[in-house]
Structures are given as structure tokens and as C-alpha cells.
Amino acid sequence: QMQGPSGQNNPFRDFFGDEFFKRFFQGPKGQQFKKRALGSGFVITKDGYIITNDHVVDGADEIVVILAEGDEYPAKIIGKDKKTDIALIKIEPKKDLAICRLGNSDAMRVGDWVVAIGNPFGLGHTVTAGIISAKGRELGAGPYDDFIQTDAAINPGNSGGPLFDTAGNVIGINSAIYTRSGGNQGIGFAIPINLAKSIVSQLKDNGQVTRAWLGVLIQHISPEIQKGLDLKSRKGALVADVVKNGPADKAGIERGDVIVRFDGQAVESQHELPTMVAYLPVGRKVEVIALRQGKKMTFHVKLEEMKPEGKNIVTGKSDESIQTDLGLTVQNVTSDIAGELGLKETKGVVITAVESGSMAQDAGLRRGDVILEFNRKQVENVEGLNSLIAKAKDKNSALFLINRAGRTIFIALKK
């Protein structure tokens, strides 16, 4: 969890408290006050374009930039991208500004020395040094998690500031710290500058970000899912669902395929693929290599534009509930149930209860999930599910394909 303005003591602390000039709030007698907060940024053009974090400027009524020499300028927001926490702002300087050179974050290695510059606790311009502790960190902040981890001291106020390599090139944007005390404890995170470059370019040209869209829902390959799908490796991104008439669907990609290469790059894990897709322009034709039942297949996909949040998602009685041996109570999907759940068909069975402490609960199955497949066999009704469960009684694991809130995902169950 990221700590927000309320100041809960959560270990991952995104500097929401470092925002510039948040909105007016009411005092005890109804007086209005302006709340001041501080963050950091860095200049990338002589005429005053500045990169910072989205959360630094989000909701600001007024933004003031103070340069290293002490000159103050009002700033305006050119564009923001919440998904990557990047914002571009602009000032109108009286003279050309010194700029920061943007480096290559992909070239950095674990152990390389780095320097962080920012305004910690509002004390003024401060330089700290450390090394890159790890790359590709996932913090659960969004679909494009790919943080650089560093032990350079990063504290509240450093948000949006630059992380330099030893040649003076910016290789990251300081964004978050891991802390239980509210200050630095040797674990800080930065957004890779290579991710920021394409975002900033679009913000500067269009004021917003347009992303390419593949049209698949992907998930992590756990050891149980690997066994259930009889995969030789856990590398790649498992396709849990394919959006009807989306780019992947048109190219022939199917649910259960494992994407192992995308546009010439190896896909090592699920979290890498969204960033790979987002980097590319809309309309680009890419080669996608996937495994289907152990066979390697090649697809040619024309990427389309990602719509606003939620617009790309397509939702795919026996009046008695019957309890299975796995701790599930299920019933057939009737037309009424299909209508309530937004299903287009009455195939499958719906989970009406999950027994506490059961194998099903441990696996993550929930009330309201619709079971579509069991061990890669289609489930038509309750009778069919029980028959499939009976046939698999000697196996020590089972693989479900379920529909949850309009999305399909694989869930592996250990017996």
C-alpha cells in the first residue's frame, strides 16, 4: 500500500504529502486556508519544460518553481499521466536555462553508483549518493511497474527529482520510498527514464498519452498453473482472456496461450508485457510468439489504441445449489443469473458459497465466480463439473478457468 495524504503508517510511502499547493481546506471555524507542500523536478529544455511526478502537481491550484539560483516562476501543467506518475510542467524563464541530459536507464546495472538530487523535507537542494540495488521492481502501483531500487537517501520532498548516473545523465525520476518511519531507510525507488522519455514526448506534443493496445488479459504463471497447463517453464505471460474483435483476437491468439516473445523481445514475466506494448505506436504491426499446448506459434498483430479505463473490456436454474468435494457450493447459470452477472451465455456454473478453510478458499476462488473450465475441459453445468472433479480425484492439483466480474482468469488449486 502507498501512503496517502492522511499519513497512515504503511511501509510503501508514495509522496502524496509532497504535493504542491493542494486544494483549499476548511478550518475549524470555516476559514479557508491554503495548504503548501513541496516536491522536486528537473529542467529538460532551455525554454523551461520540467519533469516531475504526477502526484506532486495533482490537484494543485497554483504551482511555483524555485530554481537552484533562487529565481521563482509560476508554472502551468502541460500534461500528466497517472499510470506512470509522470507530469510535464512549463515555466517562462527570462533567459535560457541549464538542462539535464537524459541518459539510458536500460544500460544501468545493479551495483552502479547513482546520485539523487531533490528538496527533502523542504530543506533546499540536496545531493545524496548510493548504488542501484535492483531493477524491475514491482510495487503494485500500476500496470507499468518497473522501478529502479536504490539505497541513495530519498526522503519526502524528493518526489519528481532526478536520479543521475556518474556521468551526470538522468537515469530515473525519484518517486517512492519504503519506510516505516516516514523517512529514508535505505530503500528508494525511481521511474526509469527510458519509460519517461516516450511519456514526456507525448505530453509535450499532445498534453496526454496515447497507448497501444494488444487486447489480452494476462496473468502470472504460478507453479500450480504451470503444472495444470503442462508447461515446461514459468517464463512468459499467460493469456487469461482475449477481447473479442481486439488486435490479438483478430490475429488468432487464444485464451491459454503463453506469450514468450513480443516484437523481437523475450517476455520473461507477465509484468513486462504491458510496458513493451505501451512503448510502441498505435498501428504498429508486431510479431508475437506464443506457446499453445507446447507448440510454438507466430502471430502478426496490428496494435490498436487503448481506450479510456474500462472501455476495452468485454464481458463475456437448476435452482438447487450443490456442494462439491473441493469446498465449493455451485449451481447452474440460469438466464436470470446470467443477466445479473452480465454474462452472454448460460454455460458454466456459478459459485454460491466457498467453505472457510477449504482448498477452494486457499486457491482464491470466490462467491460469484463462474466456472467455465476444469482442467482445460469445458464446464456446461453442475453435473458436468462433478463428473470432471470425480475423474481428477487421484490428481494432486486442479486448474480452473473462471469468469470474475467480466474477466477470465486461471486459478490453480492444490489438493
N, C-alpha and C positions, 0 to 999 in steps of 0.2 A: 504493500500500500504506500502511496505517495502522501506525504503530509501536506494538507491544505492550509488555508488561512486561519482555521480555527486552532491550529497548533497542537493537534493530537500528537502523542509521543510515539509515532510509528518509525520503524528503522529506516525505510527509504524516504528521504526528505527532498521532495521537489521544491524548489524555492518559490512557492506561491507567495510567501511572505515578502519576497523581494520585488513585488510589482511596483511600477512607477505610478504614484498618484491614483490610488484606487478611488472608486466612486464615493460620493458623499455618504456619510452615515449619520444617524441621529444620536444626539447626546441624551443624557438622562432627562433634560427638560425640553427636549425637542429642538435644541440648537443644532445647526448644521456645521460639521467640521470637514476639512479636507484631510485625508489620511495620506501621508507621504511615505513612500517606500523606495528602496534603491536597488539597482541592478547594474549590469555591465554590458558592454558591447564593443565592437571594433569596426573601424572605418575601412571600407574596401574600394572606394573611389575618391579621387581628389575633390569631386564636387559634392561629397557629403552623404553618400549611401553608407548605412551602418547595419551590420548584422547583430541581432540579439535573440533572446528566447521569446517565443510567443507568450509564455506565462508572465514574462516581465512587463509587457505592454498591454496585455489583455484587460479590457475594462477601464483603461486609463482615460481620464477627462483631459489631462494635459501631460505632455512629455517634455522634459528639459534635459538636454545633453550637456554635460560638462566635460570639456576636453582636458587633456593632460596639462596644457598650459593654463588652465583655469577659465578659458572662454566658455560662455554659456550660450546655447542656442535652443530655440523651440524646435521640436521635431514633429513630423507627421508620419503616420503609418502608411507605407506603400502597399504592404500585403503581409498576411500571416498564414501559417499552416499549422493547425493544431496537431495533426497526425505525427509531425516530426518535431513539434515545439520550436519552430524557426519563424522569426519575423524579420522583415526588412523595413527600416525607417530611414528618413531623409531629413537632413538639416541644410540650411543655405549659408555656407561659410563665407566669410569676407575674402578669403584667399584659398589657394589650393592647399589641401590637407595631405599630410603624410599618410600613406596607406599600408595596410597589412597585406603581405603576399600570401596567397592561398597555396598550400602545399598538396601533397599526395598522401592521404591517410592510409591508403592500401599498402604503401611501401613501408609503413612503420612496423616494427617488430616488438614483441614482448621483451622488455629489458632496455629498450631505447630510452634515453633521457628526454624529458619534456619540461616545459616551463608554463605555468599558469599565471595569467595577469587578470586582475579584477579589482573590485571595490568591496572587500569583505567587511561586513558589519558597518558599512558606510565610512570606514576609516580613511579612504582615499586609495589612490593607485598603489597596488601591492603586487610584488612578484614572489612566487613560490616555485620550487623545483622538485622533481621526482622522476619516477620512471613509469613506463607503460606496464601495468601489472597483468592486463589481459585484454583481449579484443573480442568483439562479437558478443558482448554481454546482453542477456535478455532481462529486463526489469519488469515486464508486464505492463509497460507504459503504452503500448500500441502495436499495430501490425508491422511497424518498421523498426522495431527494437534492434539495435546493432551498436551498442555503446562501447567506447573505449574506456577501460578502467585504469585509473592512475592513483598513485599514492602522493602526488603533489597536493599540498594543502589547498582544499577548496572549501570555502565557507559561505554561509548566507551572504549574498551581495555579489558573489562571483558569477551568478547566473548570466549567461549570454556572453561572458568574456572569452577571450581566445586561449587555446592551448597550443603552444608553439613547439616545434622541434628545435634541435640545437643549431640549425641553420637560419632560424628566425622565420620559418614558414608556419602559417596556421594549419594545424592538422586536426583541430577539433573545437567544438563550442561547449564550454563548461555548462553543465545542465543540472546535475543532481549529485547528492552525497548520500552515503549510507551512514547513518548515525543514530545513536540512542540518547545523545545529549544535546542535540541541536547544533553542534559544531563539528569540525573535521576530526575524523578518527582514522585517517589513512586510506579511506576508500572513497574515491570520487569518480564521476562518470562524465564523459563528454560525447557529443554527437560528432561522428566522423565528418570531416569537411568535404569528403567526396560525395556524401549524401546531400550535404547542404548546397553544393555548387549548383546542381540542377534545380533544386527548390528555389534558390535565390534568383537564378536566371529567369524563371517563370514569374516569380513575384515582381521582379523589376519590369518585365515586359507586359504582364497581364494583370498584376495585382492579385492573382490567385494561382493555384496549382492544378493542372490537368494531369491525371494519371492514366496510364494504360491499364487495361482490364483483361484478364485471362478467362474469367468466368468459371472458376472452380472453387470449391470449399475444400481446404486441405487440413490434414491433421498429422500429429506426431506419430511415429511408428514405435509403439512400446514393445517390449519383449513378448508380451502376450499376443498382441496384434501380429507381430512378425511370425509367431508360431501358427496363429489362426489362418493367416494368408499364405503360409508355407514360403516365406521369403528367405533368401539366403543372407540378406543384410538388412540392417535397420536404416541405411542411408537412403535419402530421398524424401519426397513429400507425397504422402498418401492422399489420393483424391477421394474424399468422402462424399462429394456430390458435384454434379455438373449442372450449371444453369442452362435450362432449355433454350435453344437458339442463341446461346452465347458463343464466343470465339472458340472455346475448347470443344463444345458440343458440335459445332459446325465442322471442326477438324477431325472428329471421330474419337476424342478422348472420352473414356468411360469411368464411372464410379468403380473404385477398386484398383485402378491403375496407379503405379508408383512413378512419379516424375523424377528422373535421375539426372537429366541434363536439360538446360534451358538456354537457348541462343548460344550454344557453344561452351557454356559454363556448367561445371558439375554442381548438382544440387545435393549438398551433404545432409541438410536437415530441413524440416518444414519451415522454420522461421526465415530461411534465406530466400525462398521463392518470391514472397511479396515484394521485397526490395528489388530483386532482379527485374521483375515485371515493371515496377514503378519507375525505374530508371529509363525505360525505353519510351520512344514517342508513340503516340496513338497512330494506328495504321501500319505500324511496322510488321513485317512478316518474319516470324521466328520459327526455328526448328526446335521441336520438343521431343525428347526421347523418354519413353516410359516403359516400365515392365508390366506385362499383363500375363498373369499365370506363368511367370518365369520366362516369357519370351520378350525380347527387346523389340519395341515398335517405334517408328518415327512418324511424327505428325508435323504438319506445317500450319501454323496458326497465325491469323491476322488479328493483331491486338485491337481492341476497341476502347472507347473512352469509358472510364469509370464514372458512373452516375453518382449523384449525392447519396449520402449514407442511407442504405436500406433499399435503394431503387433498383439495384441489380439482383436482389434476392427474389427467387420464385418459390412459392410454397407448393411444395409438392403435396340386429341385436338378438345376436343371441343376447338376451337381457341378463343372462347369468354371468357372474364372474367366477372364473375357475382358477384355483391356485396350482401353480406348477411346483416341481421339486426344487427349484432354484430360489425360492423365496419370493416369487412374483405372483400377484393376482392379476389376471388378464381377462379381457373379454373381446369379442369380435368388434370390429369397427363397423357400426351401423351408419346409415345415411345421416342420422341426427348427430352422431359423434363426429363424423367426417366434417359436417358443417361447422360444428363448434371448434374443431381443431384446424379448420381451413384446409382440409385435405381434398384432393380432387377425386380420389377413388376410395372405395370401401375395403380395399385389400389391407391385410395385416391385422394385428391385434394390438389393443391399447392396454398399457399397464395402469391398473386402477389402484394398486397398492404395492408397496415394497416392504417386506418384513424386516424389522430392525435387526441388525447384526447378521443378516443373510449374505450369501455370496453375491447376490444381485446388488444389494446396497453397497457392499465393498467395491464392486466393479464400477459403480457410479450410475446405475440405472435409476430412473425417477418415475414417479407417478405422472401420467400424461404422455410419456414416451410411447411412440408407436413402433412396434417391432415389425420390420419389413423383411429381414432375412435372419436365418440362424445357420451358422457355419456355411455361409455362401449359398444356402438354399432358400428360395422364396417362401415366405410365410403367408398363406392365404387366410387362415382362420385359426381359432384356438386348437381345434383337433389336429390340424397340420403341425402347429408348434409343438404340441405334446408328443406327437409322433417323432419329430426330429430330435427332441430332447431325449426321448427313450432310446433312439438309435445311437446317441452320443454318450450314453451313460458310463461307458468304460473309458471315455477320454477325460483328461485332467484339466481341460480348458474348453471354452466355447467362445465363438465370435458372433456378436450381434451387429446388425445394421439397423439403426433406428432413425426415426424422424422426430426431431425435437424442435418445436417452435418453427417448423417450416424448413429446417436444415437437417440433412442426413449426416450421421457420424457413425464410425465403427466403435464398438465398445467390447473389450475382451474381458472374459470372466474366468477366474481361476476357481477350480473345484477343490 
